[in-house]
Every structure is written in structure tokens, then in C-alpha cells.
Amino acid sequence: MKKILIVDDSAFTRGIHKQILEKEGYETVEAASGAEALEKFEKENPDLVIMDLLMPDMDGMEVIKKILEKHPDARTVICSTDKQKARQKEAREIGVIEFLTKPVGAEAMNKALKKILVED
């Protein structure tokens, strides 16, 4: 079973994503901040990270950069309300695989994740 780390400062959003993912058979781990995300990534070794950009302690892009510095093969997806093309371009340049815009529905999320998490 693939494990996904959901990082968002909104408990409501984490809950929605968790519900979508677990219904599809994924195991989920949650983090409410950038610092917690870095800690959980090291502890849980997830197959994928779904990251919000706007968080109180650390920008999601900064968290992803830190993860990818230590784990260049880590798979990351941004899920944010930020629709700026420049942010999406920056995300792809640092190694983000997919950029989903909130609110993201179950169908769009599952389609993106199935493309990324092809069974080994």
C-alpha cells in the first residue's frame, strides 16, 4: 500500500484529502506545518507528499526544497489555491511533479496520483 503525506495547515482540507485518498486504498500521514512535514517525512518515508504552499511557519516550496535536497527521488505534488503561472513554473523547476489547484475534486486528485504512483 502506498503511503502519502498530506501537508496543509487546514485540518478541514487535510480531512478531505485523507478521505479521498483512503477511499482509493492509500495509507495517509498528516502534517499541519512545514516543520512537522519535514519530521514526518523522515519518520514515515512516504511514497508521495501532497503539499500546500501557504502555511504559517514555512512556505510549502521551501519545505519541498528541503525534502528534495536530502531525498532527490522524493515525489511531490502541490495542492494550493495559488493559481499563478510563475509559482507553478517555479514548482516544476525545483522538482514538483504535479500542481493541483484547490479545491481539487476526488476524480482530479486520483487521476494525478495514479499517473505518479504507478505500482512498482
BAFI-3210 file (N, C-alpha, C; in Angstrom, 3 decimals, decimal comma, padded with zeros to 6 digits):
// residues 120
n [1|2|3|4|5|6|7|8|9|10|11|12|13|14|15|16|17|18|19|20|21|22|23|24|25|26|27|28|29|30|31|32|33|34|35|36|37|38|39|40|41|42|43|44|45|46|47|48|49|50|51|52|53|54|55|56|57|58|59|60|61|62|63|64|65|66|67|68|69|70|71|72|73|74|75|76|77|78|79|80|81|82|83|84|85|86|87|88|89|90|91|92|93|94|95|96|97|98|99|100|101|102|103|104|105|106|107|108|109|110|111|112|113|114|115|116|117|118|119|120]
n.u [000,848|000,591|001,991|000,993|001,930|000,162|000,194|-000,936|-002,086|-004,693|-007,005|-009,447|-009,086|-007,032|-008,491|-010,414|-008,732|-007,552|-009,774|-010,467|-008,133|-007,810|-010,090|-009,384|-007,547|-005,046|-002,527|-002,422|-000,623|-000,479|000,445|000,610|002,156|005,125|007,512|006,648|006,045|008,582|009,698|007,881|008,233|010,820|010,474|008,334|008,771|007,280|005,598|004,759|004,286|001,812|001,519|000,636|000,988|000,837|001,562|001,736|004,339|006,369|006,959|005,450|006,954|009,547|009,713|009,510|011,854|013,759|013,176|013,753|016,470|017,674|016,495|016,461|014,875|012,334|008,808|006,699|003,760|002,016|-000,718|-002,732|-004,301|-003,157|-002,881|-001,044|000,877|003,630|004,382|003,696|005,479|007,916|007,655|007,748|010,314|011,874|011,385|008,841|006,206|003,500|000,951|-001,752|-004,834|-006,658|-010,170|-009,677|-011,102|-012,120|-011,868|-010,009|-007,769|-007,249|-006,721|-004,351|-002,632|-002,599|-001,227|001,273|001,949|002,536|002,229|004,931]
n.v [-001,184|002,179|005,043|008,265|011,539|014,138|017,544|020,366|023,377|023,579|021,775|020,905|020,759|018,819|016,680|016,251|015,554|013,269|011,576|011,218|009,950|007,649|006,260|005,370|003,509|004,248|004,703|007,170|009,967|012,765|016,260|019,439|021,639|023,131|022,425|020,184|018,569|018,017|016,533|014,342|013,307|012,233|010,299|008,657|008,045|008,489|007,579|009,608|013,169|015,480|018,810|021,895|025,347|027,790|028,276|028,788|028,656|027,975|028,276|026,179|025,561|025,932|023,862|021,636|021,970|021,463|018,795|017,559|018,120|016,351|013,979|013,262|011,709|011,875|012,100|014,719|016,722|019,687|021,211|023,759|027,003|028,947|030,225|031,229|031,350|031,681|030,664|027,992|027,318|027,732|025,746|023,379|023,622|023,163|020,538|019,535|017,333|017,529|020,052|020,891|022,639|024,067|024,255|020,791|018,089|014,680|013,009|014,365|014,454|011,717|010,847|012,243|011,185|008,444|008,444|009,212|007,430|004,771|001,365|-000,440]
n.w [000,000|-000,872|000,685|001,660|002,429|003,736|003,687|005,153|006,566|007,251|008,982|008,061|005,243|005,154|006,142|004,109|001,949|003,037|003,276|000,538|-000,403|001,237|000,587|-001,888|-001,235|-000,292|002,233|004,741|006,122|008,213|008,320|009,860|009,491|008,041|009,400|010,847|008,696|007,596|009,664|009,804|007,251|007,339|009,332|008,434|005,732|003,178|000,070|-001,489|-001,364|-000,625|-000,830|000,634|-000,264|001,184|004,391|007,957|009,228|007,401|003,972|001,536|-000,745|000,134|002,001|000,320|-001,191|000,817|001,426|-001,047|-001,287|000,508|-000,257|-003,259|-004,961|-004,043|-004,367|-005,161|-004,837|-005,364|-003,819|-003,972|-003,466|-004,874|-008,003|-009,732|-012,632|-012,591|-010,094|-010,437|-012,451|-011,105|-009,161|-010,696|-011,681|-009,410|-008,971|-008,450|-009,194|-009,936|-010,052|-008,374|-008,260|-005,656|-004,976|-005,123|-006,755|-006,054|-008,319|-010,011|-008,320|-007,862|-010,482|-011,078|-009,095|-009,656|-012,024|-011,153|-009,079|-010,091|-009,762|-008,432]
ca.u [000,000|001,350|001,788|001,011|001,992|-000,687|000,671|-001,803|-002,370|-006,132|-007,448|-010,568|-008,530|-006,361|-009,543|-010,981|-007,732|-007,417|-010,955|-010,330|-007,009|-008,046|-011,125|-008,679|-006,655|-003,749|-002,304|-002,117|000,009|-000,780|001,270|-000,081|003,119|006,326|008,431|006,075|006,167|009,965|009,845|007,093|008,830|011,951|009,979|007,370|009,254|006,114|005,796|004,374|003,903|000,883|001,933|000,048|002,045|000,731|001,460|002,222|005,740|007,313|006,332|005,487|008,043|010,757|009,675|009,816|013,291|014,500|012,969|014,458|017,916|018,084|015,872|016,191|013,876|011,016|007,752|005,941|002,650|001,499|-002,167|-002,809|-005,225|-002,312|-003,027|-000,078|001,693|005,033|004,565|003,653|006,749|008,941|007,466|008,249|011,772|012,550|011,177|007,462|005,690|002,149|000,454|-003,219|-005,429|-007,792|-010,487|-009,462|-012,061|-011,589|-011,506|-008,774|-006,670|-006,953|-006,130|-002,966|-001,846|-002,420|-000,190|002,553|002,216|002,390|002,690|006,268]
ca.v [000,000|003,422|005,977|009,658|012,565|015,285|018,697|021,538|023,933|023,465|020,427|020,588|020,333|017,536|015,674|015,973|014,808|011,952|010,794|010,864|009,033|006,367|005,564|004,742|002,477|004,761|004,978|008,591|010,565|014,192|017,269|020,728|022,726|022,746|021,737|018,859|017,805|017,536|015,491|013,168|012,719|011,409|009,184|007,810|007,688|008,325|007,411|010,865|014,270|016,482|019,977|023,223|026,355|028,835|027,776|029,833|028,607|027,782|028,149|024,815|025,432|025,795|022,512|020,704|022,102|020,775|017,347|017,120|018,201|015,112|012,827|013,736|010,890|012,067|012,542|015,787|017,360|020,858|021,404|025,116|027,947|029,840|029,847|031,980|030,536|031,787|029,725|026,649|027,143|027,594|024,426|022,347|023,786|022,567|019,097|019,134|016,548|017,961|021,233|020,840|023,862|023,860|022,942|019,703|017,010|013,316|012,471|015,007|014,028|010,306|010,740|012,712|010,282|007,158|008,678|009,323|006,255|003,509|000,274|-000,965]
ca.w [000,000|-000,982|001,803|001,218|003,461|003,414|004,449|005,000|007,887|007,476|009,359|007,173|003,958|005,366|006,287|002,780|001,173|003,676|002,897|-000,882|-000,585|001,902|-000,186|-003,013|-000,719|000,139|003,650|004,838|007,283|008,117|008,971|009,844|009,291|007,315|010,310|011,108|007,450|007,486|010,685|009,409|006,051|007,777|010,143|007,728|004,399|002,299|-001,367|-002,132|-000,484|-001,166|-000,059|000,476|-000,352|002,201|005,761|008,862|009,657|006,308|002,667|001,026|-001,708|000,954|002,570|-000,770|-001,485|001,880|001,244|-002,252|-001,048|001,178|-000,922|-004,624|-005,649|-003,415|-005,291|-004,510|-005,543|-004,667|-003,887|-003,431|-004,085|-005,670|-009,411|-010,516|-013,546|-012,166|-008,975|-010,997|-013,164|-010,065|-008,546|-011,615|-011,780|-008,245|-008,986|-008,157|-010,319|-010,321|-009,343|-008,356|-007,731|-004,745|-004,423|-006,073|-006,552|-005,921|-009,629|-010,471|-007,457|-008,125|-011,815|-010,964|-008,269|-010,358|-013,037|-010,437|-008,236|-010,820|-008,882|-008,750]
c.u [000,893|000,974|001,958|001,002|001,203|-000,243|-000,196|-002,092|-003,861|-006,514|-008,587|-010,053|-007,812|-007,387|-010,159|-010,001|-007,569|-008,569|-010,859|-009,282|-007,259|-009,135|-010,510|-007,653|-005,264|-003,710|-001,928|-001,454|-000,223|000,241|000,578|000,857|004,313|007,293|007,945|006,201|007,570|010,213|009,131|007,682|009,959|011,490|009,177|007,817|008,097|006,508|005,525|004,029|002,949|001,033|001,135|001,194|002,022|000,492|002,115|003,721|006,747|006,532|006,488|006,619|009,366|010,851|010,067|011,302|014,120|014,373|013,816|015,979|018,430|017,608|015,498|015,141|012,473|010,025|006,857|004,894|002,253|000,002|-002,450|-003,886|-004,470|-002,343|-002,011|000,803|003,166|005,319|004,567|004,959|007,877|008,870|008,033|009,775|012,501|012,295|009,788|006,883|004,367|001,747|-001,065|-003,752|-006,647|-008,958|-010,326|-010,436|-011,379|-011,101|-010,183|-007,575|-006,270|-006,284|-004,651|-002,102|-001,604|-001,315|001,201|002,920|001,920|002,975|004,021|006,206]
c.v [001,246|004,373|007,406|010,580|013,771|016,446|019,907|022,059|023,876|022,007|019,972|020,053|018,989|016,411|015,276|015,133|013,391|011,035|010,322|009,768|007,670|005,570|004,832|003,708|002,939|004,878|006,458|008,936|012,062|015,049|018,622|021,908|022,209|021,960|020,319|017,967|017,223|016,388|014,205|012,502|011,779|010,149|008,169|007,338|007,465|008,165|008,706|011,888|015,181|017,703|021,224|024,224|027,321|028,240|028,790|029,808|028,580|027,613|026,714|024,557|025,218|024,385|021,490|020,764|021,337|019,258|016,847|017,220|016,893|013,857|013,227|012,938|011,037|012,601|013,536|016,372|018,572|020,913|022,734|025,933|028,926|029,381|030,540|031,046|030,556|030,814|028,288|026,336|026,924|026,200|023,327|022,408|023,161|021,061|018,611|018,456|017,098|019,160|021,210|022,110|023,523|024,714|021,870|018,577|015,661|012,777|013,047|014,555|012,592|010,103|011,139|011,706|008,933|007,275|008,673|008,026|004,940|002,422|-000,271|-002,439]
c.w [000,000|000,151|001,293|002,431|002,979|004,298|004,134|006,392|008,226|007,771|008,445|005,834|004,089|005,459|004,959|001,964|001,719|003,251|001,443|-001,052|000,037|001,197|-001,376|-002,551|-000,318|001,662|003,729|006,174|007,111|008,840|008,797|009,605|008,502|008,174|010,606|009,869|007,298|008,459|010,260|008,167|006,443|008,504|009,320|006,341|003,407|000,828|-002,125|-001,059|-001,246|-000,271|-000,400|000,384|000,825|003,579|006,686|009,160|008,516|005,011|002,158|000,043|-000,961|001,551|001,501|-001,128|-000,454|001,750|000,077|-002,127|-000,456|000,452|-002,353|-005,386|-005,057|-004,452|-004,554|-005,446|-004,712|-004,888|-003,187|-004,130|-004,981|-007,127|-010,321|-011,357|-013,121|-011,021|-009,485|-011,735|-012,155|-009,421|-009,433|-011,731|-010,589|-008,144|-008,611|-009,396|-010,844|-009,474|-009,467|-007,713|-006,881|-005,207|-005,493|-005,748|-006,503|-007,261|-010,121|-009,639|-007,762|-009,483|-011,764|-010,200|-008,946|-011,410|-012,364|-009,731|-008,957|-009,933|-009,372|-009,098]
res [m|k|k|i|l|i|v|d|d|s|a|f|t|r|g|i|h|k|q|i|l|e|k|e|g|y|e|t|v|e|a|a|s|g|a|e|a|l|e|k|f|e|k|e|n|p|d|l|v|i|m|d|l|l|m|p|d|m|d|g|m|e|v|i|k|k|i|l|e|k|h|p|d|a|r|t|v|i|c|s|t|d|k|q|k|a|r|q|k|e|a|r|e|i|g|v|i|e|f|l|t|k|p|v|g|a|e|a|m|n|k|a|l|k|k|i|l|v|e|d]
***
